[in-house]
Amino acid sequence: MNLFAFGEFRIILIQTCSAKRFFRQAVIIRFHQMLKRNDVALKLADYLLPVIIITAVVFGCFYKSLGSYFVADDFGQVAYAQAIVQGNWRALLSNFTGTYMQCAVMKIYRPCLLLSFILDYLIWNTNSFGYFLTDIVALISAAVMLYLLLRELTRPWSSLQSRLVSLLSAALFASSPLHCESISFVSGRDNVISAFFYLLSLWCLIRHGRRKRIFLFATGVASFWLALFSKEMAIGLPLVLSGIGFLFPEIISADIRDRFSFNQRFLAAAKLSVPIWISTALYLVLRYLTLGTFFGGYTGSIGAALVSQMMQKWTDLDTLVRIACPLNLELFGTVSNYRTLLSSSYVVLATLVVVRFISRGVPLKWIGFLLLWTFTTMAPLYQLWSLGFNLEGARFFFFLTMPLAIVAPVLILAPGNHLREGSNLAPALEATGILALIALVILSARITYINNIAWTNAGKQSKACLQESQKLARSTPSNKKLVVLGIPKEQAGAHVIYNGATFNTMMSKPFSDNNYFYKFINFDPIFYGGSELINTQRFKQVLSRQDTAGLFVWNEQTMKFARLVNPYDKDAGIALPSNTVDYNPIHGAVSRITQNSGLTDNYGHKLLGNDDQLWSAPLSLDPYKYDFVELDCKASYPKTIVSVLWKGENRSNWYDSKHPARGSASGRVIRVRLSDHWRWFTEGNIKQMQLSPLPDPTLNLAGIRLISANALMPSITVVRAVPNNLGVYPIAQNGLSINFDASMVKDCQALRVEISKPNFFYEGLSEQEGKDATMTTIIQRGAKGQTTIPGQVFASPGYYELRACCLNDKGASTGDYSDPITTIREN
């Protein structure tokens, strides 16, 4: 081979080797690119897939809420936001310097909640769809933040365990059956918004503890303030953060090791949480300056009642049962397959937890953390710890659902303290646990969907009542008034329109095309009260006025108003009820029946209790003529409570047994007030009555009689003042003048006039609670006359109620209390 040929071969060989090296490098680069793309895919699986799953769970539970409508407090908050948008900036400022929306019966500080309503109003006006969409997005965001927080807390675990526990916990939280009141009641969004910022704060501060980034620190502290400004429930965050630093120092430390000394744990907790403890102290100072109290909550008679019932509520195990099995009683009934399935799921999960403890050890740190977190979500509920049969008040437990959602996934899937690598039990245990938890998510979502029906139906009632009321208002002359009864208050535990102020707001702009509220007179509570009760004396006075155009009652089945005959209407051509005292005995036979008779009311419930019942013979009673039923006994039954049902000519079944009229014994007389129930006047003439339960199967009755209110109650009326359509009288600077008349009450020699404390209401109070609610007592001699209560008696702004009872010549009470008069002292 010549030199030229050898050189050419060498060049070719070099080029070939270079090509091979280039190819090899290209393959390596391509492989690294594939790895990077796989890393992106893993990140998508880590974040995008959980968001998709959580979103699907939430929408599966609550998509029907998007077609619902405002209920209860929603109207007031949207109207308040509208006023601010239209230029009332003082109202906005007042929420940063005082109680939320200047509510008279609450001391709460929630400016961020108001900002959410303002933002929604700017986007959606009064389109309820947008408000519910905000609630749903907020729940999705909170559930995603719970997922991210758990990914941080489980960072030392294997990637698969961390993802599974975090996702299953977030899904259980998102599908909790206790969330309906926080999502489908727009005013309940304070819990969801606060929870989102609460979880965001924890996540940011934990990551800051490890990465030391100022942005994370600033976001964490700011989120804590936003959580507190949305709802006070976030106040427990400093303790939770301290617990994380103490129990899990490894997740915020660059030093990966198994053991930390007590001092090291304490130092880690302090470094992590000191800024939040300082923020908490500053928040409490701000709260005291704006509200005048560190604690707040409900005030007046509502707050007093909640405090008086605290011990009873906290010792009531039924609340714990309903938290564990959150099934709306009216929707599911007492016997339900869902209850069985839920109980079975708990048994399976509890068995798995026990097996896990035996085979892999007890995760003591996690148990301690979950107990601490649970405590911080329960303690702020000291006033409100109660969950009704139909899950009334479930929104107060929203924060509690966060640690509860984590319990089962953590206890089943957490790494063991002494994992037996050679055992085949661990994979089977984990697989079974995952399947059981997925089944529980599906079951919880289905229960939530059914529970939410109550709230969507409530929205339908609310919207129908608004539309039908508008039709009535448009067809009524401006100088006439419409008297309405039975405005819907609740649907299977869901709020509808639960007070008179709400109805007034609903019948005003921006929900109506005009301000129609002044055309209606209703008898609903000012704030809270019995849904069936009315002020009968005011009711009869209003019906007799010249400007009353008609009497109407709401029908929840047809979702329309039905017109009733007004006996005081001269054009009706019927006799007016007599004002004379009437003691009308129930003549004819009475019969006893037992619950085994199979009688039910219109809901299919058995009629009242386990004791014997007493039926009257067929009657034909004018409900406007009688107000009380009394049983004369031949022996004293001091602890007896009697409930009364009735049938009217307009109804073939018994009046709703869920809200019977109740009365108690006074010596040998058992007295029950009937006419303070609005349904007493909506059933036509009363055809039959039922009294139950009787105090003793061998009760010896001397007689049963019906009595007019004039025989037992003094009448008090305000002079030289005009009430609003809710019956509230303004208090003038020189005081309040009242007429009183008890001339028909036997043995009445004087009157005791009681004036309540500010924002205390007498309805539904026991005898002792009524005494505690009374601020001032005035004795007025004689059974008839007029008196003036000086203005200085009403020193503080707020609502005051007046009531009176008769005194005999010995100064003892006789008869019954008058219906109260509600007054207001403006600022």
MARLUMDREN-440058 format. One record per residue (C-alpha): residue number from 0; x, y, z. Coordinates in steps of 0.2 Angstrom, whole numbers. Example, Ala and Ser with C-alpha at 12.3 -4.5 7.8 and 13.67 -1.06 7.14 Angstrom:
BEGIN
SITE   nr      X      Y      Z
SITE    0     62    -22     39
SITE    1     68     -5     36
END
This chain:
BEGIN
SITE   nr      X      Y      Z
SITE    0      0      0      0
SITE    1      7     17     -5
SITE    2      8     31      7
SITE    3     -6     40     -1
SITE    4    -18     26      1
SITE    5    -13     23     19
SITE    6    -16     41     23
SITE    7    -33     41     15
SITE    8    -38     25     25
SITE    9    -32     34     41
SITE   10    -43     49     37
SITE   11    -58     38     34
SITE   12    -55     28     50
SITE   13    -54     44     60
SITE   14    -69     51     53
SITE   15    -79     35     57
SITE   16    -73     35     75
SITE   17    -78     53     76
SITE   18    -95     49     69
SITE   19    -97     35     82
SITE   20    -93     47     96
SITE   21   -105     60     89
SITE   22   -118     47     88
SITE   23   -115     41    106
SITE   24   -115     59    112
SITE   25   -131     62    103
SITE   26   -139     46    111
SITE   27   -134     52    128
SITE   28   -141     69    125
SITE   29   -157     62    119
SITE   30   -158     51    134
SITE   31   -156     65    146
SITE   32   -169     75    137
SITE   33   -181     60    139
SITE   34   -177     60    157
SITE   35   -181     78    158
SITE   36   -197     75    149
SITE   37   -201     61    161
SITE   38   -197     73    176
SITE   39   -210     85    168
SITE   40   -222     71    167
SITE   41   -219     66    185
SITE   42   -222     84    190
SITE   43   -238     84    180
SITE   44   -243     68    188
SITE   45   -238     76    205
SITE   46   -248     92    204
SITE   47   -260     92    189
SITE   48   -268     75    191
SITE   49   -272     78    209
SITE   50   -280     95    204
SITE   51   -290     86    191
SITE   52   -296     73    203
SITE   53   -300     85    217
SITE   54   -310     96    205
SITE   55   -320     81    198
SITE   56   -324     76    216
SITE   57   -330     94    221
SITE   58   -340     96    205
SITE   59   -348     79    207
SITE   60   -354     84    224
SITE   61   -359    102    221
SITE   62   -363    105    203
SITE   63   -382    107    206
SITE   64   -378    122    218
SITE   65   -374    132    202
SITE   66   -392    132    198
SITE   67   -398    137    216
SITE   68   -402    154    223
SITE   69   -397    165    238
SITE   70   -404    161    255
SITE   71   -405    169    272
SITE   72   -390    180    276
SITE   73   -384    180    257
SITE   74   -397    193    253
SITE   75   -390    205    267
SITE   76   -372    202    262
SITE   77   -374    205    243
SITE   78   -385    220    246
SITE   79   -371    227    258
SITE   80   -358    224    244
SITE   81   -369    233    232
SITE   82   -370    248    243
SITE   83   -351    249    244
SITE   84   -349    247    225
SITE   85   -362    261    222
SITE   86   -351    273    233
SITE   87   -354    270    251
SITE   88   -336    269    256
SITE   89   -340    272    274
SITE   90   -348    255    275
SITE   91   -332    247    269
SITE   92   -322    257    281
SITE   93   -334    252    295
SITE   94   -329    234    293
SITE   95   -311    237    296
SITE   96   -315    248    312
SITE   97   -329    238    319
SITE   98   -340    223    319
SITE   99   -344    214    302
SITE  100   -358    224    293
SITE  101   -362    232    310
SITE  102   -372    217    315
SITE  103   -381    221    332
SITE  104   -381    203    339
SITE  105   -363    198    334
SITE  106   -345    204    337
SITE  107   -335    197    323
SITE  108   -321    204    313
SITE  109   -321    198    295
SITE  110   -316    212    282
SITE  111   -309    199    269
SITE  112   -326    190    269
SITE  113   -334    206    263
SITE  114   -321    209    250
SITE  115   -325    193    242
SITE  116   -344    198    241
SITE  117   -338    215    233
SITE  118   -328    206    220
SITE  119   -342    194    216
SITE  120   -354    208    215
SITE  121   -343    218    203
SITE  122   -342    202    192
SITE  123   -359    194    194
SITE  124   -371    208    200
SITE  125   -385    197    208
SITE  126   -382    182    197
SITE  127   -381    168    210
SITE  128   -372    156    198
SITE  129   -356    166    200
SITE  130   -357    167    219
SITE  131   -359    148    220
SITE  132   -345    146    207
SITE  133   -333    156    219
SITE  134   -338    144    233
SITE  135   -334    129    223
SITE  136   -317    136    217
SITE  137   -313    140    235
SITE  138   -316    123    241
SITE  139   -306    116    226
SITE  140   -292    128    231
SITE  141   -293    123    249
SITE  142   -292    104    245
SITE  143   -277    107    234
SITE  144   -268    116    247
SITE  145   -272    102    259
SITE  146   -264     90    247
SITE  147   -248    101    245
SITE  148   -247    103    264
SITE  149   -247     85    266
SITE  150   -234     82    253
SITE  151   -223     93    263
SITE  152   -227     85    279
SITE  153   -224     67    272
SITE  154   -208     73    262
SITE  155   -197     60    271
SITE  156   -209     46    266
SITE  157   -207     37    249
SITE  158   -214     47    234
SITE  159   -228     34    231
SITE  160   -234     34    250
SITE  161   -233     53    251
SITE  162   -244     55    235
SITE  163   -257     42    240
SITE  164   -259     49    258
SITE  165   -260     67    252
SITE  166   -272     64    238
SITE  167   -284     52    247
SITE  168   -284     64    262
SITE  169   -288     79    250
SITE  170   -302     69    242
SITE  171   -310     64    258
SITE  172   -309     82    264
SITE  173   -317     88    247
SITE  174   -331     76    248
SITE  175   -335     79    266
SITE  176   -354     78    269
SITE  177   -352     92    282
SITE  178   -348    105    268
SITE  179   -365    108    261
SITE  180   -369    122    272
SITE  181   -352    131    268
SITE  182   -354    129    249
SITE  183   -373    130    245
SITE  184   -375    144    258
SITE  185   -365    158    251
SITE  186   -363    166    268
SITE  187   -355    151    274
SITE  188   -340    154    262
SITE  189   -330    162    277
SITE  190   -325    145    282
SITE  191   -319    140    265
SITE  192   -309    156    261
SITE  193   -301    156    279
SITE  194   -297    138    277
SITE  195   -288    141    260
SITE  196   -277    155    267
SITE  197   -274    145    283
SITE  198   -267    130    273
SITE  199   -258    141    262
SITE  200   -249    150    277
SITE  201   -244    133    284
SITE  202   -237    127    267
SITE  203   -227    143    264
SITE  204   -220    144    282
SITE  205   -215    125    282
SITE  206   -206    127    265
SITE  207   -198    143    271
SITE  208   -191    134    286
SITE  209   -182    123    275
SITE  210   -178    135    260
SITE  211   -176    151    269
SITE  212   -184    162    255
SITE  213   -191    178    260
SITE  214   -205    177    248
SITE  215   -212    161    256
SITE  216   -210    169    273
SITE  217   -220    185    268
SITE  218   -233    175    259
SITE  219   -235    164    274
SITE  220   -238    178    287
SITE  221   -249    188    275
SITE  222   -260    172    272
SITE  223   -262    170    291
SITE  224   -268    188    292
SITE  225   -280    185    278
SITE  226   -286    169    286
SITE  227   -290    178    302
SITE  228   -299    192    292
SITE  229   -310    179    284
SITE  230   -315    170    300
SITE  231   -308    168    317
SITE  232   -306    149    316
SITE  233   -289    152    310
SITE  234   -283    157    327
SITE  235   -277    139    331
SITE  236   -263    140    317
SITE  237   -249    145    328
SITE  238   -251    130    339
SITE  239   -252    119    324
SITE  240   -237    126    317
SITE  241   -228    124    333
SITE  242   -233    106    334
SITE  243   -226    103    316
SITE  244   -209    111    321
SITE  245   -208    100    337
SITE  246   -215     84    330
SITE  247   -207     84    313
SITE  248   -191     94    314
SITE  249   -184     84    300
SITE  250   -195     92    287
SITE  251   -189    109    290
SITE  252   -170    104    293
SITE  253   -156    101    281
SITE  254   -150     88    294
SITE  255   -158     72    289
SITE  256   -158     61    304
SITE  257   -170     50    314
SITE  258   -168     58    332
SITE  259   -168     76    338
SITE  260   -167     81    356
SITE  261   -181     90    366
SITE  262   -171    106    365
SITE  263   -168    104    346
SITE  264   -187    101    343
SITE  265   -192    116    354
SITE  266   -179    127    345
SITE  267   -186    121    328
SITE  268   -204    124    334
SITE  269   -199    142    340
SITE  270   -190    147    324
SITE  271   -205    141    313
SITE  272   -219    149    323
SITE  273   -213    164    333
SITE  274   -218    176    319
SITE  275   -235    169    319
SITE  276   -237    170    338
SITE  277   -232    188    336
SITE  278   -245    191    323
SITE  279   -258    182    334
SITE  280   -254    194    348
SITE  281   -256    209    336
SITE  282   -272    202    329
SITE  283   -280    201    347
SITE  284   -275    219    351
SITE  285   -283    224    335
SITE  286   -298    214    339
SITE  287   -300    222    356
SITE  288   -298    239    349
SITE  289   -312    237    335
SITE  290   -324    225    344
SITE  291   -321    229    363
SITE  292   -317    210    366
SITE  293   -305    197    363
SITE  294   -317    183    360
SITE  295   -333    190    352
SITE  296   -346    179    344
SITE  297   -365    181    347
SITE  298   -371    193    360
SITE  299   -388    198    368
SITE  300   -401    184    371
SITE  301   -393    173    358
SITE  302   -376    173    366
SITE  303   -383    171    383
SITE  304   -393    156    377
SITE  305   -378    148    369
SITE  306   -367    150    385
SITE  307   -381    143    396
SITE  308   -382    128    385
SITE  309   -363    125    383
SITE  310   -362    111    395
SITE  311   -377    102    389
SITE  312   -370    103    371
SITE  313   -353     98    374
SITE  314   -359     82    384
SITE  315   -371     78    370
SITE  316   -364     62    362
SITE  317   -376     64    347
SITE  318   -366     78    340
SITE  319   -351     66    339
SITE  320   -362     53    331
SITE  321   -368     65    318
SITE  322   -350     71    314
SITE  323   -345     52    311
SITE  324   -361     48    301
SITE  325   -366     65    293
SITE  326   -383     60    286
SITE  327   -397     73    285
SITE  328   -411     64    295
SITE  329   -425     71    285
SITE  330   -417     66    268
SITE  331   -411     49    274
SITE  332   -423     44    287
SITE  333   -418     34    303
SITE  334   -415     18    294
SITE  335   -404     20    278
SITE  336   -392      9    268
SITE  337   -380     23    267
SITE  338   -378     23    286
SITE  339   -375      4    285
SITE  340   -362      7    272
SITE  341   -353     21    281
SITE  342   -353     11    297
SITE  343   -346     -4    288
SITE  344   -332      7    280
SITE  345   -327     13    297
SITE  346   -326     -5    303
SITE  347   -315    -10    289
SITE  348   -304      5    291
SITE  349   -303      2    310
SITE  350   -298    -16    307
SITE  351   -284    -11    295
SITE  352   -278      2    307
SITE  353   -276    -11    321
SITE  354   -267    -23    309
SITE  355   -256     -9    304
SITE  356   -252     -5    322
SITE  357   -248    -23    326
SITE  358   -237    -26    310
SITE  359   -229     -9    308
SITE  360   -230      0    324
SITE  361   -240     15    330
SITE  362   -236     32    322
SITE  363   -236     41    338
SITE  364   -230     58    331
SITE  365   -244     58    318
SITE  366   -257     53    331
SITE  367   -250     67    343
SITE  368   -251     80    328
SITE  369   -269     75    323
SITE  370   -275     76    341
SITE  371   -267     94    342
SITE  372   -274     99    326
SITE  373   -291     93    330
SITE  374   -291    102    347
SITE  375   -287    118    338
SITE  376   -302    116    327
SITE  377   -314    112    341
SITE  378   -309    125    354
SITE  379   -315    140    345
SITE  380   -332    132    344
SITE  381   -335    133    363
SITE  382   -351    143    360
SITE  383   -357    134    345
SITE  384   -353    115    348
SITE  385   -369    107    341
SITE  386   -374     98    326
SITE  387   -393     96    322
SITE  388   -402     81    316
SITE  389   -403     88    299
SITE  390   -384     94    300
SITE  391   -389    112    305
SITE  392   -374    121    310
SITE  393   -362    110    299
SITE  394   -353    125    293
SITE  395   -345    128    310
SITE  396   -336    111    308
SITE  397   -328    115    292
SITE  398   -311    117    300
SITE  399   -313    101    309
SITE  400   -315     91    293
SITE  401   -297     95    289
SITE  402   -288     84    302
SITE  403   -303     71    302
SITE  404   -300     68    283
SITE  405   -281     64    286
SITE  406   -284     52    300
SITE  407   -288     36    291
SITE  408   -275     38    276
SITE  409   -261     42    288
SITE  410   -264     29    301
SITE  411   -266     15    287
SITE  412   -252     21    275
SITE  413   -239     29    285
SITE  414   -222     21    285
SITE  415   -220      9    300
SITE  416   -208     11    315
SITE  417   -202     -6    313
SITE  418   -207    -12    296
SITE  419   -204    -30    293
SITE  420   -196    -31    276
SITE  421   -198    -49    274
SITE  422   -217    -49    277
SITE  423   -230    -50    263
SITE  424   -242    -42    274
SITE  425   -237    -24    270
SITE  426   -242    -23    252
SITE  427   -258    -32    255
SITE  428   -262    -20    269
SITE  429   -258     -5    259
SITE  430   -268    -11    244
SITE  431   -283    -15    254
SITE  432   -282      1    263
SITE  433   -281     11    247
SITE  434   -296      2    240
SITE  435   -306      5    256
SITE  436   -301     23    256
SITE  437   -306     26    238
SITE  438   -323     17    242
SITE  439   -325     29    256
SITE  440   -322     44    245
SITE  441   -335     38    233
SITE  442   -348     35    247
SITE  443   -344     52    255
SITE  444   -347     61    239
SITE  445   -363     52    236
SITE  446   -369     57    254
SITE  447   -364     74    251
SITE  448   -373     75    235
SITE  449   -389     70    244
SITE  450   -386     81    259
SITE  451   -385     96    246
SITE  452   -402     93    240
SITE  453   -409    101    255
SITE  454   -399    117    251
SITE  455   -403    117    232
SITE  456   -422    115    237
SITE  457   -420    129    249
SITE  458   -414    140    235
SITE  459   -429    135    224
SITE  460   -440    140    239
SITE  461   -431    157    241
SITE  462   -432    161    223
SITE  463   -450    156    221
SITE  464   -455    166    236
SITE  465   -446    182    229
SITE  466   -455    180    212
SITE  467   -472    177    220
SITE  468   -470    191    232
SITE  469   -465    203    218
SITE  470   -481    198    209
SITE  471   -492    202    224
SITE  472   -483    219    227
SITE  473   -485    224    209
SITE  474   -504    221    210
SITE  475   -506    230    226
SITE  476   -509    249    227
SITE  477   -495    259    236
SITE  478   -506    264    250
SITE  479   -511    246    255
SITE  480   -502    233    265
SITE  481   -501    214    262
SITE  482   -501    203    278
SITE  483   -490    187    275
SITE  484   -488    171    285
SITE  485   -478    156    283
SITE  486   -463    164    274
SITE  487   -452    148    272
SITE  488   -438    147    285
SITE  489   -430    130    282
SITE  490   -429    115    271
SITE  491   -423     99    279
SITE  492   -411    110    290
SITE  493   -406    122    276
SITE  494   -410    140    278
SITE  495   -422    149    267
SITE  496   -428    166    273
SITE  497   -426    165    292
SITE  498   -431    182    298
SITE  499   -440    198    294
SITE  500   -425    208    290
SITE  501   -420    195    276
SITE  502   -437    196    268
SITE  503   -436    215    268
SITE  504   -419    215    260
SITE  505   -425    202    247
SITE  506   -440    213    242
SITE  507   -428    228    239
SITE  508   -415    233    226
SITE  509   -404    225    219
SITE  510   -415    208    220
SITE  511   -431    217    215
SITE  512   -434    229    202
SITE  513   -441    241    215
SITE  514   -442    243    234
SITE  515   -457    233    238
SITE  516   -454    228    256
SITE  517   -465    242    263
SITE  518   -480    234    255
SITE  519   -478    219    266
SITE  520   -481    216    285
SITE  521   -474    200    291
SITE  522   -472    193    309
SITE  523   -455    184    307
SITE  524   -441    187    320
SITE  525   -430    202    319
SITE  526   -415    191    320
SITE  527   -418    173    326
SITE  528   -433    164    333
SITE  529   -446    151    332
SITE  530   -451    148    314
SITE  531   -469    144    319
SITE  532   -472    158    331
SITE  533   -480    175    329
SITE  534   -485    190    339
SITE  535   -503    187    340
SITE  536   -509    204    348
SITE  537   -500    213    334
SITE  538   -507    201    321
SITE  539   -525    205    326
SITE  540   -521    223    327
SITE  541   -514    223    309
SITE  542   -528    214    302
SITE  543   -541    226    309
SITE  544   -532    241    300
SITE  545   -540    250    286
SITE  546   -525    249    274
SITE  547   -524    230    275
SITE  548   -527    223    258
SITE  549   -526    205    261
SITE  550   -520    190    271
SITE  551   -509    177    263
SITE  552   -500    161    268
SITE  553   -485    153    259
SITE  554   -488    135    253
SITE  555   -471    126    252
SITE  556   -478    112    241
SITE  557   -485    123    227
SITE  558   -472    137    230
SITE  559   -486    150    229
SITE  560   -496    162    241
SITE  561   -513    157    245
SITE  562   -526    170    251
SITE  563   -535    168    267
SITE  564   -551    176    274
SITE  565   -548    191    285
SITE  566   -561    190    298
SITE  567   -559    209    302
SITE  568   -562    213    283
SITE  569   -579    222    282
SITE  570   -581    216    264
SITE  571   -579    198    269
SITE  572   -596    197    277
SITE  573   -592    187    292
SITE  574   -594    191    311
SITE  575   -579    199    320
SITE  576   -571    189    334
SITE  577   -578    194    351
SITE  578   -567    204    362
SITE  579   -576    197    377
SITE  580   -568    184    389
SITE  581   -573    167    383
SITE  582   -571    151    393
SITE  583   -578    138    382
SITE  584   -577    120    388
SITE  585   -573    106    376
SITE  586   -590     97    377
SITE  587   -593     79    372
SITE  588   -582     64    375
SITE  589   -563     63    375
SITE  590   -554     47    370
SITE  591   -537     40    374
SITE  592   -527     31    360
SITE  593   -509     24    361
SITE  594   -495     26    349
SITE  595   -499      8    342
SITE  596   -514     15    333
SITE  597   -503     18    318
SITE  598   -508     36    316
SITE  599   -496     47    307
SITE  600   -495     66    301
SITE  601   -492     72    284
SITE  602   -474     68    285
SITE  603   -477     50    289
SITE  604   -471     52    307
SITE  605   -479     44    321
SITE  606   -489     56    332
SITE  607   -479     61    347
SITE  608   -470     51    360
SITE  609   -473     35    369
SITE  610   -487     41    381
SITE  611   -506     40    379
SITE  612   -514     54    369
SITE  613   -531     63    372
SITE  614   -542     67    357
SITE  615   -556     79    358
SITE  616   -573     76    351
SITE  617   -577     84    334
SITE  618   -577    103    336
SITE  619   -580    119    326
SITE  620   -569    132    334
SITE  621   -566    150    327
SITE  622   -547    151    329
SITE  623   -548    170    331
SITE  624   -559    168    347
SITE  625   -548    157    357
SITE  626   -529    158    361
SITE  627   -526    145    375
SITE  628   -532    128    380
SITE  629   -531    123    399
SITE  630   -533    107    407
SITE  631   -539    107    425
SITE  632   -532     92    435
SITE  633   -538     85    452
SITE  634   -520     83    457
SITE  635   -504     93    454
SITE  636   -492     89    440
SITE  637   -478    101    442
SITE  638   -466     93    429
SITE  639   -479     90    416
SITE  640   -477     96    398
SITE  641   -491     94    386
SITE  642   -490     96    367
SITE  643   -506    100    356
SITE  644   -510     96    338
SITE  645   -525    101    329
SITE  646   -535     98    313
SITE  647   -543    112    303
SITE  648   -557    112    290
SITE  649   -543    116    277
SITE  650   -533    100    281
SITE  651   -537     82    283
SITE  652   -522     77    293
SITE  653   -514     84    309
SITE  654   -505    100    309
SITE  655   -486     98    308
SITE  656   -481     87    322
SITE  657   -463     94    321
SITE  658   -469    110    329
SITE  659   -483    107    341
SITE  660   -489    120    353
SITE  661   -482    116    370
SITE  662   -487    121    388
SITE  663   -483    116    406
SITE  664   -491    114    422
SITE  665   -494    127    435
SITE  666   -501    119    450
SITE  667   -516    109    445
SITE  668   -518    119    428
SITE  669   -509    114    412
SITE  670   -510    128    400
SITE  671   -505    128    382
SITE  672   -504    144    371
SITE  673   -511    140    353
SITE  674   -513    156    345
SITE  675   -494    161    345
SITE  676   -492    148    331
SITE  677   -497    155    314
SITE  678   -504    139    308
SITE  679   -518    141    321
SITE  680   -525    154    309
SITE  681   -522    145    292
SITE  682   -532    129    294
SITE  683   -549    137    295
SITE  684   -561    132    309
SITE  685   -553    119    321
SITE  686   -561    103    319
SITE  687   -552     92    332
SITE  688   -538     93    345
SITE  689   -525     81    351
SITE  690   -516     83    368
SITE  691   -500     72    371
SITE  692   -491     66    380
SITE  693   -502     65    396
SITE  694   -493     66    412
SITE  695   -500     50    419
SITE  696   -510     36    412
SITE  697   -522     38    427
SITE  698   -523     57    425
SITE  699   -540     63    433
SITE  700   -546     78    423
SITE  701   -558     90    431
SITE  702   -561     99    414
SITE  703   -554    105    398
SITE  704   -557    123    391
SITE  705   -552    135    378
SITE  706   -549    153    384
SITE  707   -547    170    375
SITE  708   -531    180    377
SITE  709   -540    194    385
SITE  710   -544    183    400
SITE  711   -525    180    404
SITE  712   -514    193    395
SITE  713   -513    212    397
SITE  714   -513    222    381
SITE  715   -499    235    379
SITE  716   -498    247    364
SITE  717   -486    261    360
SITE  718   -494    278    357
SITE  719   -487    292    347
SITE  720   -475    281    337
SITE  721   -477    271    321
SITE  722   -469    254    319
SITE  723   -460    248    303
SITE  724   -467    233    293
SITE  725   -458    221    306
SITE  726   -467    229    320
SITE  727   -452    238    328
SITE  728   -455    255    336
SITE  729   -442    269    337
SITE  730   -438    276    354
SITE  731   -439    295    355
SITE  732   -427    305    364
SITE  733   -440    308    378
SITE  734   -444    290    380
SITE  735   -458    278    375
SITE  736   -477    280    380
SITE  737   -487    265    381
SITE  738   -506    261    385
SITE  739   -510    246    395
SITE  740   -526    237    397
SITE  741   -529    221    408
SITE  742   -546    225    414
SITE  743   -553    208    409
SITE  744   -539    198    418
SITE  745   -546    191    434
SITE  746   -539    198    450
SITE  747   -527    210    441
SITE  748   -523    225    453
SITE  749   -507    231    445
SITE  750   -495    227    430
SITE  751   -476    223    430
SITE  752   -468    230    415
SITE  753   -452    222    410
SITE  754   -439    230    399
SITE  755   -425    218    391
SITE  756   -407    221    390
SITE  757   -401    228    373
SITE  758   -403    215    360
SITE  759   -411    202    371
SITE  760   -428    195    365
SITE  761   -440    186    376
SITE  762   -447    173    364
SITE  763   -443    155    368
SITE  764   -434    160    385
SITE  765   -438    150    401
SITE  766   -444    159    416
SITE  767   -426    160    423
SITE  768   -419    166    407
SITE  769   -433    179    405
SITE  770   -427    186    422
SITE  771   -409    186    417
SITE  772   -414    195    401
SITE  773   -423    209    410
SITE  774   -414    225    412
SITE  775   -428    236    421
SITE  776   -444    232    429
SITE  777   -458    245    432
SITE  778   -473    242    443
SITE  779   -489    251    436
SITE  780   -504    252    448
SITE  781   -521    249    441
SITE  782   -527    237    427
SITE  783   -529    251    414
SITE  784   -520    267    410
SITE  785   -505    275    401
SITE  786   -487    277    406
SITE  787   -471    284    399
SITE  788   -454    276    401
SITE  789   -440    289    401
SITE  790   -427    289    387
SITE  791   -413    287    399
SITE  792   -419    269    402
SITE  793   -414    265    385
SITE  794   -396    271    387
SITE  795   -387    260    374
SITE  796   -391    258    355
SITE  797   -400    242    351
SITE  798   -416    233    351
SITE  799   -426    232    367
SITE  800   -442    222    371
SITE  801   -456    226    383
SITE  802   -468    214    390
SITE  803   -481    215    405
SITE  804   -489    203    416
SITE  805   -503    206    429
SITE  806   -501    206    448
SITE  807   -515    202    461
SITE  808   -517    210    477
SITE  809   -503    200    485
SITE  810   -491    205    472
SITE  811   -490    188    464
SITE  812   -491    185    445
SITE  813   -508    180    438
SITE  814   -512    175    420
SITE  815   -499    175    407
SITE  816   -486    188    399
SITE  817   -492    199    386
SITE  818   -484    197    368
SITE  819   -469    208    368
SITE  820   -467    225    360
SITE  821   -450    227    350
SITE  822   -442    244    350
SITE  823   -425    251    344
SITE  824   -414    264    350
SITE  825   -404    271    335
SITE  826   -386    277    337
END
